[in-house]
Amino acid sequence: MPIEKLAEMHAGQICLWGEIDRQWTLTYGSTDDARAAVRRVARAFLRDKRTGVVGYCAGGKGHKLENLDAVYNEWGTI
């Protein structure tokens, strides 16, 4: 289910873990992809005062350090 639909259906009802895609974005994506993923999660879940998200990202084997940095830096601008 797209995160936008999930946010629309459950805004103000549940708390979601807004993790960034580990399988593709953190491993193979660019830093621009990583920043765009954060903005997508933020747009979906931070659109009004009823919604929220835990902005989380964890690195693992094969994840690009520059993508992890991009995720944390982008969350810091929101």
PDB file with one MODEL, atoms N, CA, C and O in Angstrom:
MODEL        1
ATOM      1  N   MET A   1       0.845  -1.170   0.000  1.00  0.00           N
ATOM      2  CA  MET A   1       0.000   0.000   0.000  1.00  0.00           C
ATOM      3  C   MET A   1       0.894   1.238   0.000  1.00  0.00           C
ATOM      4  O   MET A   1       1.839   1.318   0.784  1.00  0.00           O
ATOM      5  N   PRO A   2       0.604   2.198  -0.868  1.00  0.00           N
ATOM      6  CA  PRO A   2       1.387   3.435  -0.876  1.00  0.00           C
ATOM      7  C   PRO A   2       1.264   4.172   0.467  1.00  0.00           C
ATOM      8  O   PRO A   2       0.196   4.197   1.079  1.00  0.00           O
ATOM      9  N   ILE A   3       2.361   4.761   0.905  1.00  0.00           N
ATOM     10  CA  ILE A   3       2.340   5.444   2.201  1.00  0.00           C
ATOM     11  C   ILE A   3       1.350   6.598   2.219  1.00  0.00           C
ATOM     12  O   ILE A   3       0.787   6.915   3.267  1.00  0.00           O
ATOM     13  N   GLU A   4       1.134   7.224   1.080  1.00  0.00           N
ATOM     14  CA  GLU A   4       0.177   8.327   1.031  1.00  0.00           C
ATOM     15  C   GLU A   4      -1.235   7.833   1.361  1.00  0.00           C
ATOM     16  O   GLU A   4      -1.973   8.509   2.078  1.00  0.00           O
ATOM     17  N   LYS A   5      -1.611   6.677   0.851  1.00  0.00           N
ATOM     18  CA  LYS A   5      -2.925   6.098   1.134  1.00  0.00           C
ATOM     19  C   LYS A   5      -3.031   5.686   2.605  1.00  0.00           C
ATOM     20  O   LYS A   5      -4.057   5.901   3.251  1.00  0.00           O
ATOM     21  N   LEU A   6      -1.969   5.099   3.114  1.00  0.00           N
ATOM     22  CA  LEU A   6      -1.937   4.704   4.518  1.00  0.00           C
ATOM     23  C   LEU A   6      -2.134   5.917   5.426  1.00  0.00           C
ATOM     24  O   LEU A   6      -2.904   5.859   6.385  1.00  0.00           O
ATOM     25  N   ALA A   7      -1.450   6.998   5.126  1.00  0.00           N
ATOM     26  CA  ALA A   7      -1.580   8.225   5.917  1.00  0.00           C
ATOM     27  C   ALA A   7      -2.993   8.786   5.809  1.00  0.00           C
ATOM     28  O   ALA A   7      -3.561   9.235   6.805  1.00  0.00           O
ATOM     29  N   GLU A   8      -3.560   8.765   4.613  1.00  0.00           N
ATOM     30  CA  GLU A   8      -4.913   9.267   4.407  1.00  0.00           C
ATOM     31  C   GLU A   8      -5.935   8.461   5.214  1.00  0.00           C
ATOM     32  O   GLU A   8      -6.845   9.032   5.815  1.00  0.00           O
ATOM     33  N   MET A   9      -5.784   7.154   5.224  1.00  0.00           N
ATOM     34  CA  MET A   9      -6.744   6.279   5.893  1.00  0.00           C
ATOM     35  C   MET A   9      -6.638   6.321   7.413  1.00  0.00           C
ATOM     36  O   MET A   9      -7.647   6.161   8.100  1.00  0.00           O
ATOM     37  N   HIS A  10      -5.433   6.532   7.954  1.00  0.00           N
ATOM     38  CA  HIS A  10      -5.222   6.360   9.383  1.00  0.00           C
ATOM     39  C   HIS A  10      -4.664   7.580  10.104  1.00  0.00           C
ATOM     40  O   HIS A  10      -4.146   7.458  11.214  1.00  0.00           O
ATOM     41  N   ALA A  11      -4.762   8.741   9.496  1.00  0.00           N
ATOM     42  CA  ALA A  11      -4.257   9.962  10.129  1.00  0.00           C
ATOM     43  C   ALA A  11      -4.894  10.150  11.496  1.00  0.00           C
ATOM     44  O   ALA A  11      -6.117  10.111  11.633  1.00  0.00           O
ATOM     45  N   GLY A  12      -4.055  10.356  12.506  1.00  0.00           N
ATOM     46  CA  GLY A  12      -4.533  10.594  13.853  1.00  0.00           C
ATOM     47  C   GLY A  12      -4.956   9.354  14.622  1.00  0.00           C
ATOM     48  O   GLY A  12      -5.408   9.461  15.761  1.00  0.00           O
ATOM     49  N   GLN A  13      -4.816   8.173  14.018  1.00  0.00           N
ATOM     50  CA  GLN A  13      -5.256   6.936  14.655  1.00  0.00           C
ATOM     51  C   GLN A  13      -4.116   6.042  15.117  1.00  0.00           C
ATOM     52  O   GLN A  13      -4.227   5.349  16.128  1.00  0.00           O
ATOM     53  N   ILE A  14      -3.029   6.064  14.372  1.00  0.00           N
ATOM     54  CA  ILE A  14      -1.909   5.170  14.667  1.00  0.00           C
ATOM     55  C   ILE A  14      -0.593   5.918  14.505  1.00  0.00           C
ATOM     56  O   ILE A  14      -0.534   6.957  13.848  1.00  0.00           O
ATOM     57  N   CYS A  15       0.455   5.381  15.107  1.00  0.00           N
ATOM     58  CA  CYS A  15       1.802   5.923  14.928  1.00  0.00           C
ATOM     59  C   CYS A  15       2.560   4.979  14.001  1.00  0.00           C
ATOM     60  O   CYS A  15       2.524   3.761  14.178  1.00  0.00           O
ATOM     61  N   LEU A  16       3.230   5.535  13.033  1.00  0.00           N
ATOM     62  CA  LEU A  16       3.961   4.717  12.064  1.00  0.00           C
ATOM     63  C   LEU A  16       5.454   4.978  12.146  1.00  0.00           C
ATOM     64  O   LEU A  16       5.904   6.076  12.472  1.00  0.00           O
ATOM     65  N   TRP A  17       6.192   3.945  11.843  1.00  0.00           N
ATOM     66  CA  TRP A  17       7.647   3.987  11.812  1.00  0.00           C
ATOM     67  C   TRP A  17       8.031   4.389  10.401  1.00  0.00           C
ATOM     68  O   TRP A  17       7.880   3.589   9.478  1.00  0.00           O
ATOM     69  N   GLY A  18       8.520   5.598  10.205  1.00  0.00           N
ATOM     70  CA  GLY A  18       8.779   6.133   8.869  1.00  0.00           C
ATOM     71  C   GLY A  18      10.158   5.815   8.344  1.00  0.00           C
ATOM     72  O   GLY A  18      10.912   6.717   7.981  1.00  0.00           O
ATOM     73  N   GLU A  19      10.490   4.555   8.301  1.00  0.00           N
ATOM     74  CA  GLU A  19      11.826   4.165   7.869  1.00  0.00           C
ATOM     75  C   GLU A  19      11.980   4.307   6.357  1.00  0.00           C
ATOM     76  O   GLU A  19      11.018   4.174   5.601  1.00  0.00           O
ATOM     77  N   ILE A  20      13.191   4.575   5.946  1.00  0.00           N
ATOM     78  CA  ILE A  20      13.521   4.716   4.531  1.00  0.00           C
ATOM     79  C   ILE A  20      13.890   3.335   3.975  1.00  0.00           C
ATOM     80  O   ILE A  20      14.487   2.513   4.670  1.00  0.00           O
ATOM     81  N   ASP A  21      13.528   3.098   2.728  1.00  0.00           N
ATOM     82  CA  ASP A  21      13.730   1.812   2.062  1.00  0.00           C
ATOM     83  C   ASP A  21      15.185   1.336   2.157  1.00  0.00           C
ATOM     84  O   ASP A  21      16.093   1.946   1.593  1.00  0.00           O
ATOM     85  N   ARG A  22      15.379   0.241   2.878  1.00  0.00           N
ATOM     86  CA  ARG A  22      16.729  -0.319   3.063  1.00  0.00           C
ATOM     87  C   ARG A  22      17.197  -1.122   1.858  1.00  0.00           C
ATOM     88  O   ARG A  22      18.388  -1.155   1.551  1.00  0.00           O
ATOM     89  N   GLN A  23      16.258  -1.769   1.179  1.00  0.00           N
ATOM     90  CA  GLN A  23      16.650  -2.691   0.106  1.00  0.00           C
ATOM     91  C   GLN A  23      17.130  -1.976  -1.144  1.00  0.00           C
ATOM     92  O   GLN A  23      18.027  -2.467  -1.830  1.00  0.00           O
ATOM     93  N   TRP A  24      16.544  -0.816  -1.455  1.00  0.00           N
ATOM     94  CA  TRP A  24      16.973  -0.130  -2.663  1.00  0.00           C
ATOM     95  C   TRP A  24      17.605   1.224  -2.362  1.00  0.00           C
ATOM     96  O   TRP A  24      18.762   1.454  -2.713  1.00  0.00           O
ATOM     97  N   THR A  25      16.870   2.116  -1.723  1.00  0.00           N
ATOM     98  CA  THR A  25      17.333   3.496  -1.575  1.00  0.00           C
ATOM     99  C   THR A  25      18.662   3.597  -0.842  1.00  0.00           C
ATOM    100  O   THR A  25      19.584   4.252  -1.327  1.00  0.00           O
ATOM    101  N   LEU A  26      18.774   2.962   0.312  1.00  0.00           N
ATOM    102  CA  LEU A  26      20.012   3.088   1.088  1.00  0.00           C
ATOM    103  C   LEU A  26      21.173   2.332   0.468  1.00  0.00           C
ATOM    104  O   LEU A  26      22.332   2.686   0.683  1.00  0.00           O
ATOM    105  N   THR A  27      20.875   1.301  -0.295  1.00  0.00           N
ATOM    106  CA  THR A  27      21.926   0.468  -0.876  1.00  0.00           C
ATOM    107  C   THR A  27      22.354   0.932  -2.269  1.00  0.00           C
ATOM    108  O   THR A  27      23.546   1.056  -2.551  1.00  0.00           O
ATOM    109  N   TYR A  28      21.380   1.183  -3.127  1.00  0.00           N
ATOM    110  CA  TYR A  28      21.685   1.476  -4.533  1.00  0.00           C
ATOM    111  C   TYR A  28      21.340   2.895  -4.963  1.00  0.00           C
ATOM    112  O   TYR A  28      21.832   3.369  -5.987  1.00  0.00           O
ATOM    113  N   GLY A  29      20.501   3.575  -4.194  1.00  0.00           N
ATOM    114  CA  GLY A  29      20.059   4.905  -4.585  1.00  0.00           C
ATOM    115  C   GLY A  29      21.135   5.961  -4.418  1.00  0.00           C
ATOM    116  O   GLY A  29      22.195   5.720  -3.839  1.00  0.00           O
ATOM    117  N   SER A  30      20.832   7.131  -4.939  1.00  0.00           N
ATOM    118  CA  SER A  30      21.733   8.278  -4.806  1.00  0.00           C
ATOM    119  C   SER A  30      21.359   9.056  -3.546  1.00  0.00           C
ATOM    120  O   SER A  30      20.348   8.769  -2.905  1.00  0.00           O
ATOM    121  N   THR A  31      22.178  10.034  -3.203  1.00  0.00           N
ATOM    122  CA  THR A  31      21.833  10.883  -2.060  1.00  0.00           C
ATOM    123  C   THR A  31      20.551  11.669  -2.356  1.00  0.00           C
ATOM    124  O   THR A  31      19.766  11.945  -1.449  1.00  0.00           O
ATOM    125  N   ASP A  32      20.345  12.024  -3.620  1.00  0.00           N
ATOM    126  CA  ASP A  32      19.099  12.698  -3.986  1.00  0.00           C
ATOM    127  C   ASP A  32      17.903  11.777  -3.766  1.00  0.00           C
ATOM    128  O   ASP A  32      16.850  12.229  -3.317  1.00  0.00           O
ATOM    129  N   ASP A  33      18.054  10.491  -4.078  1.00  0.00           N
ATOM    130  CA  ASP A  33      16.986   9.515  -3.826  1.00  0.00           C
ATOM    131  C   ASP A  33      16.683   9.426  -2.333  1.00  0.00           C
ATOM    132  O   ASP A  33      15.521   9.360  -1.931  1.00  0.00           O
ATOM    133  N   ALA A  34      17.724   9.425  -1.523  1.00  0.00           N
ATOM    134  CA  ALA A  34      17.556   9.325  -0.067  1.00  0.00           C
ATOM    135  C   ALA A  34      16.821  10.545   0.470  1.00  0.00           C
ATOM    136  O   ALA A  34      15.903  10.414   1.280  1.00  0.00           O
ATOM    137  N   ARG A  35      17.218  11.722   0.024  1.00  0.00           N
ATOM    138  CA  ARG A  35      16.534  12.948   0.466  1.00  0.00           C
ATOM    139  C   ARG A  35      15.084  12.978  -0.002  1.00  0.00           C
ATOM    140  O   ARG A  35      14.194  13.387   0.744  1.00  0.00           O
ATOM    141  N   ALA A  36      14.851  12.547  -1.227  1.00  0.00           N
ATOM    142  CA  ALA A  36      13.485  12.514  -1.766  1.00  0.00           C
ATOM    143  C   ALA A  36      12.611  11.535  -0.983  1.00  0.00           C
ATOM    144  O   ALA A  36      11.425  11.796  -0.780  1.00  0.00           O
ATOM    145  N   ALA A  37      13.175  10.426  -0.546  1.00  0.00           N
ATOM    146  CA  ALA A  37      12.415   9.446   0.245  1.00  0.00           C
ATOM    147  C   ALA A  37      11.974  10.046   1.574  1.00  0.00           C
ATOM    148  O   ALA A  37      10.851   9.810   2.018  1.00  0.00           O
ATOM    149  N   VAL A  38      12.838  10.811   2.203  1.00  0.00           N
ATOM    150  CA  VAL A  38      12.477  11.477   3.460  1.00  0.00           C
ATOM    151  C   VAL A  38      11.357  12.481   3.212  1.00  0.00           C
ATOM    152  O   VAL A  38      10.395  12.537   3.977  1.00  0.00           O
ATOM    153  N   ARG A  39      11.474  13.269   2.155  1.00  0.00           N
ATOM    154  CA  ARG A  39      10.442  14.268   1.863  1.00  0.00           C
ATOM    155  C   ARG A  39       9.097  13.605   1.564  1.00  0.00           C
ATOM    156  O   ARG A  39       8.048  14.140   1.924  1.00  0.00           O
ATOM    157  N   ARG A  40       9.125  12.442   0.906  1.00  0.00           N
ATOM    158  CA  ARG A  40       7.879  11.720   0.625  1.00  0.00           C
ATOM    159  C   ARG A  40       7.200  11.283   1.919  1.00  0.00           C
ATOM    160  O   ARG A  40       5.993  11.460   2.082  1.00  0.00           O
ATOM    161  N   VAL A  41       7.968  10.720   2.829  1.00  0.00           N
ATOM    162  CA  VAL A  41       7.409  10.295   4.111  1.00  0.00           C
ATOM    163  C   VAL A  41       6.871  11.516   4.863  1.00  0.00           C
ATOM    164  O   VAL A  41       5.775  11.461   5.420  1.00  0.00           O
ATOM    165  N   ALA A  42       7.615  12.595   4.882  1.00  0.00           N
ATOM    166  CA  ALA A  42       7.191  13.808   5.586  1.00  0.00           C
ATOM    167  C   ALA A  42       5.913  14.381   4.982  1.00  0.00           C
ATOM    168  O   ALA A  42       5.001  14.765   5.714  1.00  0.00           O
ATOM    169  N   ARG A  43       5.839  14.441   3.649  1.00  0.00           N
ATOM    170  CA  ARG A  43       4.620  14.955   2.999  1.00  0.00           C
ATOM    171  C   ARG A  43       3.398  14.125   3.370  1.00  0.00           C
ATOM    172  O   ARG A  43       2.320  14.667   3.613  1.00  0.00           O
ATOM    173  N   ALA A  44       3.573  12.819   3.411  1.00  0.00           N
ATOM    174  CA  ALA A  44       2.444  11.931   3.703  1.00  0.00           C
ATOM    175  C   ALA A  44       1.993  12.038   5.152  1.00  0.00           C
ATOM    176  O   ALA A  44       0.794  12.092   5.425  1.00  0.00           O
ATOM    177  N   PHE A  45       2.931  12.069   6.073  1.00  0.00           N
ATOM    178  CA  PHE A  45       2.581  11.919   7.478  1.00  0.00           C
ATOM    179  C   PHE A  45       2.639  13.179   8.317  1.00  0.00           C
ATOM    180  O   PHE A  45       2.215  13.163   9.472  1.00  0.00           O
ATOM    181  N   LEU A  46       3.144  14.252   7.779  1.00  0.00           N
ATOM    182  CA  LEU A  46       3.227  15.493   8.553  1.00  0.00           C
ATOM    183  C   LEU A  46       2.375  16.589   7.929  1.00  0.00           C
ATOM    184  O   LEU A  46       2.729  17.766   7.985  1.00  0.00           O
ATOM    185  N   ARG A  47       1.267  16.205   7.343  1.00  0.00           N
ATOM    186  CA  ARG A  47       0.448  17.182   6.617  1.00  0.00           C
ATOM    187  C   ARG A  47      -0.481  17.994   7.503  1.00  0.00           C
ATOM    188  O   ARG A  47      -0.930  19.064   7.092  1.00  0.00           O
ATOM    189  N   ASP A  48      -0.781  17.525   8.696  1.00  0.00           N
ATOM    190  CA  ASP A  48      -1.579  18.314   9.623  1.00  0.00           C
ATOM    191  C   ASP A  48      -1.249  17.890  11.055  1.00  0.00           C
ATOM    192  O   ASP A  48      -0.441  16.985  11.267  1.00  0.00           O
ATOM    193  N   LYS A  49      -1.865  18.534  12.021  1.00  0.00           N
ATOM    194  CA  LYS A  49      -1.516  18.277  13.417  1.00  0.00           C
ATOM    195  C   LYS A  49      -1.993  16.922  13.924  1.00  0.00           C
ATOM    196  O   LYS A  49      -1.604  16.506  15.015  1.00  0.00           O
ATOM    197  N   ARG A  50      -2.822  16.228  13.160  1.00  0.00           N
ATOM    198  CA  ARG A  50      -3.309  14.922  13.589  1.00  0.00           C
ATOM    199  C   ARG A  50      -2.311  13.814  13.262  1.00  0.00           C
ATOM    200  O   ARG A  50      -2.426  12.705  13.784  1.00  0.00           O
ATOM    201  N   THR A  51      -1.361  14.095  12.427  1.00  0.00           N
ATOM    202  CA  THR A  51      -0.463  13.042  11.965  1.00  0.00           C
ATOM    203  C   THR A  51       0.938  13.219  12.519  1.00  0.00           C
ATOM    204  O   THR A  51       1.318  14.306  12.953  1.00  0.00           O
ATOM    205  N   GLY A  52       1.686  12.153  12.497  1.00  0.00           N
ATOM    206  CA  GLY A  52       3.070  12.185  12.936  1.00  0.00           C
ATOM    207  C   GLY A  52       3.798  10.963  12.425  1.00  0.00           C
ATOM    208  O   GLY A  52       3.190  10.030  11.901  1.00  0.00           O
ATOM    209  N   VAL A  53       5.088  10.982  12.581  1.00  0.00           N
ATOM    210  CA  VAL A  53       5.902   9.868  12.116  1.00  0.00           C
ATOM    211  C   VAL A  53       7.189   9.837  12.925  1.00  0.00           C
ATOM    212  O   VAL A  53       7.714  10.882  13.309  1.00  0.00           O
ATOM    213  N   VAL A  54       7.690   8.647  13.182  1.00  0.00           N
ATOM    214  CA  VAL A  54       8.997   8.487  13.788  1.00  0.00           C
ATOM    215  C   VAL A  54       9.991   8.452  12.631  1.00  0.00           C
ATOM    216  O   VAL A  54      10.040   7.469  11.891  1.00  0.00           O
ATOM    217  N   GLY A  55      10.776   9.503  12.468  1.00  0.00           N
ATOM    218  CA  GLY A  55      11.750   9.581  11.386  1.00  0.00           C
ATOM    219  C   GLY A  55      12.992   8.788  11.761  1.00  0.00           C
ATOM    220  O   GLY A  55      13.816   9.254  12.548  1.00  0.00           O
ATOM    221  N   TYR A  56      13.126   7.610  11.209  1.00  0.00           N
ATOM    222  CA  TYR A  56      14.156   6.676  11.628  1.00  0.00           C
ATOM    223  C   TYR A  56      14.928   6.168  10.425  1.00  0.00           C
ATOM    224  O   TYR A  56      14.392   6.058   9.323  1.00  0.00           O
ATOM    225  N   CYS A  57      16.170   5.866  10.652  1.00  0.00           N
ATOM    226  CA  CYS A  57      16.991   5.249   9.615  1.00  0.00           C
ATOM    227  C   CYS A  57      18.133   4.507  10.298  1.00  0.00           C
ATOM    228  O   CYS A  57      18.792   5.043  11.189  1.00  0.00           O
ATOM    229  N   ALA A  58      18.356   3.286   9.876  1.00  0.00           N
ATOM    230  CA  ALA A  58      19.453   2.494  10.432  1.00  0.00           C
ATOM    231  C   ALA A  58      20.281   1.931   9.292  1.00  0.00           C
ATOM    232  O   ALA A  58      19.746   1.469   8.284  1.00  0.00           O
ATOM    233  N   GLY A  59      21.566   1.975   9.463  1.00  0.00           N
ATOM    234  CA  GLY A  59      22.459   1.440   8.450  1.00  0.00           C
ATOM    235  C   GLY A  59      22.762  -0.021   8.673  1.00  0.00           C
ATOM    236  O   GLY A  59      22.653  -0.539   9.784  1.00  0.00           O
ATOM    237  N   GLY A  60      23.137  -0.660   7.615  1.00  0.00           N
ATOM    238  CA  GLY A  60      23.508  -2.062   7.686  1.00  0.00           C
ATOM    239  C   GLY A  60      24.497  -2.395   6.583  1.00  0.00           C
ATOM    240  O   GLY A  60      24.965  -1.516   5.858  1.00  0.00           O
ATOM    241  N   LYS A  61      24.797  -3.638   6.475  1.00  0.00           N
ATOM    242  CA  LYS A  61      25.758  -4.110   5.478  1.00  0.00           C
ATOM    243  C   LYS A  61      25.298  -3.700   4.078  1.00  0.00           C
ATOM    244  O   LYS A  61      24.171  -3.980   3.668  1.00  0.00           O
ATOM    245  N   GLY A  62      26.182  -3.043   3.371  1.00  0.00           N
ATOM    246  CA  GLY A  62      25.900  -2.652   1.997  1.00  0.00           C
ATOM    247  C   GLY A  62      25.257  -1.291   1.833  1.00  0.00           C
ATOM    248  O   GLY A  62      25.138  -0.804   0.709  1.00  0.00           O
ATOM    249  N   HIS A  63      24.841  -0.664   2.917  1.00  0.00           N
ATOM    250  CA  HIS A  63      24.230   0.653   2.808  1.00  0.00           C
ATOM    251  C   HIS A  63      25.321   1.702   2.629  1.00  0.00           C
ATOM    252  O   HIS A  63      26.375   1.647   3.263  1.00  0.00           O
ATOM    253  N   LYS A  64      25.040   2.652   1.752  1.00  0.00           N
ATOM    254  CA  LYS A  64      25.992   3.727   1.499  1.00  0.00           C
ATOM    255  C   LYS A  64      25.944   4.742   2.647  1.00  0.00           C
ATOM    256  O   LYS A  64      24.877   5.239   3.006  1.00  0.00           O
ATOM    257  N   LEU A  65      27.101   5.034   3.207  1.00  0.00           N
ATOM    258  CA  LEU A  65      27.164   6.003   4.306  1.00  0.00           C
ATOM    259  C   LEU A  65      26.659   7.377   3.882  1.00  0.00           C
ATOM    260  O   LEU A  65      26.031   8.078   4.675  1.00  0.00           O
ATOM    261  N   GLU A  66      26.927   7.764   2.638  1.00  0.00           N
ATOM    262  CA  GLU A  66      26.464   9.072   2.175  1.00  0.00           C
ATOM    263  C   GLU A  66      24.938   9.136   2.101  1.00  0.00           C
ATOM    264  O   GLU A  66      24.355  10.208   2.260  1.00  0.00           O
ATOM    265  N   ASN A  67      24.292   7.999   1.861  1.00  0.00           N
ATOM    266  CA  ASN A  67      22.829   7.987   1.851  1.00  0.00           C
ATOM    267  C   ASN A  67      22.269   8.089   3.265  1.00  0.00           C
ATOM    268  O   ASN A  67      21.262   8.759   3.493  1.00  0.00           O
ATOM    269  N   LEU A  68      22.922   7.423   4.210  1.00  0.00           N
ATOM    270  CA  LEU A  68      22.502   7.544   5.605  1.00  0.00           C
ATOM    271  C   LEU A  68      22.649   8.988   6.079  1.00  0.00           C
ATOM    272  O   LEU A  68      21.757   9.522   6.738  1.00  0.00           O
ATOM    273  N   ASP A  69      23.764   9.614   5.746  1.00  0.00           N
ATOM    274  CA  ASP A  69      23.967  11.024   6.100  1.00  0.00           C
ATOM    275  C   ASP A  69      22.892  11.903   5.470  1.00  0.00           C
ATOM    276  O   ASP A  69      22.365  12.808   6.116  1.00  0.00           O
ATOM    277  N   ALA A  70      22.568  11.634   4.208  1.00  0.00           N
ATOM    278  CA  ALA A  70      21.557  12.430   3.511  1.00  0.00           C
ATOM    279  C   ALA A  70      20.201  12.308   4.194  1.00  0.00           C
ATOM    280  O   ALA A  70      19.481  13.298   4.318  1.00  0.00           O
ATOM    281  N   VAL A  71      19.846  11.101   4.639  1.00  0.00           N
ATOM    282  CA  VAL A  71      18.571  10.887   5.329  1.00  0.00           C
ATOM    283  C   VAL A  71      18.533  11.696   6.615  1.00  0.00           C
ATOM    284  O   VAL A  71      17.576  12.433   6.851  1.00  0.00           O
ATOM    285  N   TYR A  72      19.551  11.572   7.444  1.00  0.00           N
ATOM    286  CA  TYR A  72      19.561  12.300   8.731  1.00  0.00           C
ATOM    287  C   TYR A  72      19.590  13.807   8.506  1.00  0.00           C
ATOM    288  O   TYR A  72      18.912  14.552   9.213  1.00  0.00           O
ATOM    289  N   ASN A  73      20.356  14.253   7.543  1.00  0.00           N
ATOM    290  CA  ASN A  73      20.411  15.687   7.264  1.00  0.00           C
ATOM    291  C   ASN A  73      19.069  16.212   6.773  1.00  0.00           C
ATOM    292  O   ASN A  73      18.651  17.306   7.151  1.00  0.00           O
ATOM    293  N   GLU A  74      18.399  15.440   5.936  1.00  0.00           N
ATOM    294  CA  GLU A  74      17.097  15.875   5.416  1.00  0.00           C
ATOM    295  C   GLU A  74      16.050  15.935   6.512  1.00  0.00           C
ATOM    296  O   GLU A  74      15.259  16.877   6.564  1.00  0.00           O
ATOM    297  N   TRP A  75      16.035  14.922   7.406  1.00  0.00           N
ATOM    298  CA  TRP A  75      15.093  14.975   8.529  1.00  0.00           C
ATOM    299  C   TRP A  75      15.356  16.222   9.367  1.00  0.00           C
ATOM    300  O   TRP A  75      14.426  16.811   9.917  1.00  0.00           O
ATOM    301  N   GLY A  76      16.608  16.620   9.464  1.00  0.00           N
ATOM    302  CA  GLY A  76      16.958  17.797  10.259  1.00  0.00           C
ATOM    303  C   GLY A  76      16.434  19.100   9.661  1.00  0.00           C
ATOM    304  O   GLY A  76      16.351  20.108  10.362  1.00  0.00           O
ATOM    305  N   THR A  77      16.082  19.095   8.386  1.00  0.00           N
ATOM    306  CA  THR A  77      15.571  20.324   7.746  1.00  0.00           C
ATOM    307  C   THR A  77      14.051  20.426   7.799  1.00  0.00           C
ATOM    308  O   THR A  77      13.483  21.460   7.445  1.00  0.00           O
ATOM    309  N   ILE A  78      13.392  19.358   8.240  1.00  0.00           N
ATOM    310  CA  ILE A  78      11.916  19.328   8.208  1.00  0.00           C
ATOM    311  C   ILE A  78      11.356  19.775   9.543  1.00  0.00           C
ATOM    312  O   ILE A  78      10.138  19.819   9.717  1.00  0.00           O
TER     313      ILE A  78
ENDMDL
END
